[in-house]
């Protein structure tokens, strides 16, 4: 795992331990960030189910203003902290440890200027089968309270699964092997 472009280009990231997270391939990551490039400068990013932070840290390397990382797994959080420290970007990062469903249910809506311009929604693949209602509720919260009016949600999931997310409409879909990236905005 590494940063592929921007000021930290080539910097290696600590990978996840075991199979707790699923790192994205460099090819898929490059394609994703080629699409997002025009929107990254000074963006506010939410990296949900962040793992060791590859997506959010790539955004910071490419000029994002700030990233909120949401992660529940303790080993992933420890590696995420080390990856952030290695890039010397602590001042632009916030880690929200624990159950992100509870956090979003209780968090007050941010001011419009602090809403997410880009929200990565990368749940464990089993969540689409085991917790679809939670993911749909979460998407509704993004739209109503945390997504900027012209913001984008990037939903990564197994290509064999699909889930309609209320309040969001898809404007692009990319498939890489057995993985899909859905690009969505407010409906």
PyMOL commands that set and color helices and strands:
alter all, ss='L'
color gray80, all
select helices_A, chain A and resi 26-39+54-61+74-86+90-92+100-106+112-114+127-130+132-146
alter helices_A, ss='H'
color red, helices_A
select strands_A, chain A and resi 44-48+66-71+93-97+116-121+147-158+168-176+179-186
alter strands_A, ss='S'
color yellow, strands_A
deselect
rebuild
show_as cartoon
